[in-house]
Amino acid sequence: MGKHKGDMTMIEIQTYDPKWAEQFEQIKRILMKPLETLALRIEHVGSTSIVGQIAKPILDMVVVIPSRQQLPEVITVLHLLGYHYRGDLDVEGREAFGRIDSYVPWQEPQQVWMNQHLYVCAQDNRELHRHITFRNYLRQHPKEVEAYGQLKQQLVQQTEDREQYTQLKTDFVEGILAKASRS
């Protein structure tokens, strides 16, 4: 149900939906069973992890591993659940995974899951730390959640390009990270 402007699909943002957290918890349980000896935890990051935040309806999840040593085994386990390895997509140390189909992670009975971005990072990864810091700060500061939502609503009116949309949010994100480092 994306908005359309001519033939181009625009970026879709939605009001916060508690189902996002429910889906994350269900997927986390499915993933942790086969990953329990490899992963330290699975984090829900991004806007869908912040109560009250408008967001693209895509779960951002990070499997946190002790070190990159576990990565080959994690890739194998995730492949068995229907995820394919996509490399780091130009973010050093943050390994990305796509889904083979909308039933991923596979389980019985089959279920269609919402869109996901799945990453694997070692616990000392800088990008992981930034995501967690940003999420935790917004969870504690509702006025910032509101400001971020207003910015997103402005940006979806300005661009249909996801990379540009993400780039235009950078100043806000960096500002929050700076505030978080001072508090």
N, C-alpha and C positions, 0 to 999 in steps of 0.2 A: 504494500500500500504506500509506495513512495509518491511524493508529489511530482507532477509532471509540468515541465515548462518546455513547450514545443515537444521535441522528441527526446530531450535529455531528462534522465531521472535525477531529481534533486536529492540532496541529503535529507534523510528522514530523521527527525528527532521527536521523541514522545515524552509525555509527562512520566514521572517516576511510577513504576509498577512493582509492587511487592513480589510479583511472580518472578522477577529477575533474581532476587535473592533466593527464592525457593528453587528455581532451576539450578542456580549455582550450587546450592547445598546437595541437590540430587546428583548432579554431575560429579561433584567432588567425591561423594561416597563411592560412585562407580569407579572413578579413577584411582582412589586411594587403595582399594582392595588389591589390585595387582602391583601398585607402586609402593606399598607400605614399607618395604625394605630399602627402597631407593630414594624416596622423597621425604623431605622433612615436613612439608605442609603444602597446601594449595591455597593461594591467595586470590580473592576476588578484588580486582582493581578496576580502574576506569570509572566512568560516570554511573554505570549501572550498579556500582557498589556503594553509592552515596544516597542515603534516603532523602527523597525530595528533589533530587537532581534530574533535570531533563537530560535525555541521552539518546544517542542512536541505540536502537534495541539490539545491541551486540554485547554478549558477555565477554569481558576481558579477564582471563584467568592465567595465573602463573604457577607452574609446578616448581617448587623451590627444592633444589638438590644440594647436598653438602659441597660438591665440587664438580667440575666438568668431567671428572673421571666416570661418573655415573651416566653421562649422556648417551653413550651407545646402547646401554641396556634400556634406558628410558625410551629411546627412539623405537626399539623393538617392541616394548610393551604397548606404547601408544599406537603403533602400527596395527597390532592385534585388536585394538579397540576401534579402528577405522580412521586414525589420523595419519596424514602423510607429512613427512619432514620437509620444510621449506628453506632451511638454512637460517642465517641471522637477519636477513632482509636489511642489511646495512646498519644494524644496531648490535655492536660488538657484545658478545656474551649472552644475548637474548635470542634463543633459538625458537623459531616460529613453526607452528603446525597448522595445516589445513585439514578440513574434513572431507572424506571421500563422498559422503552423502549426508542428508539431513537427519539420519538415524544415529549419527555418531555423537557420543560414544555408544557403540553397539552393546546391546544387552537384550535379554529375553524377559518379558515381551518387548518387542521393538517399540520405540517411541520417537516421535519427531521432536527434536530439540530446537531451541531458538539459536540464532546465529551466534558464533563464538570466535574469538581470537584466543588461541591457546599458545602459551609460551613456556619455555623451560629456562630457568636461570639458576646459576650457582648462588648460594646464600650471600656471597660478598659482592654481587653484581651491582654496579652503580645505578643502572636503569631501574632495577628492582627497588632499590632503596628510594629513588626519586618517586616511583609510583606509589609506594607505601606511605611515604611522607606526605605527598599531595593528598592522597585519599584520607589519611588520618586527620590532617589539618582541616579539610572541608567537613569531615564528619563532626568536628568540634565547633565549626563556625558557620551557622546557618545563613548569616548575611552574605558570606562569600559564596555559598551555594547559590543564593538568589542572583548575585552579580554574575556568576559564571553562566547561569541559565539565560540571563538577559543577553550576555555576549553571544552565546550560541544561537539564540533566536535571531539576532542581528546578522550573524555570519551566514546562516542558511539562506537569508534573503540576498546575500551578496555573491554567493558562489555555489556552483554545483560540483566543484572539484574537491574530492576528499582530501587530497594532499594540501591544497591551498587552505581548506577549512581548518585542518590540523595546524598548519603553519601560522594561521591568523590567531590561534588560541595560545601560541607560544609565550607571548609577553605576559598574559594573565597567569599561566602556569609557572613561569619563572618568578613572577612576583609573589605567588603563594609559597613557592619553595624558599624564597628569601625570607619571608615572614616566618615560616616554620623554623628556619635555622636560627632565628633570633629568639624564638620563644622557648 
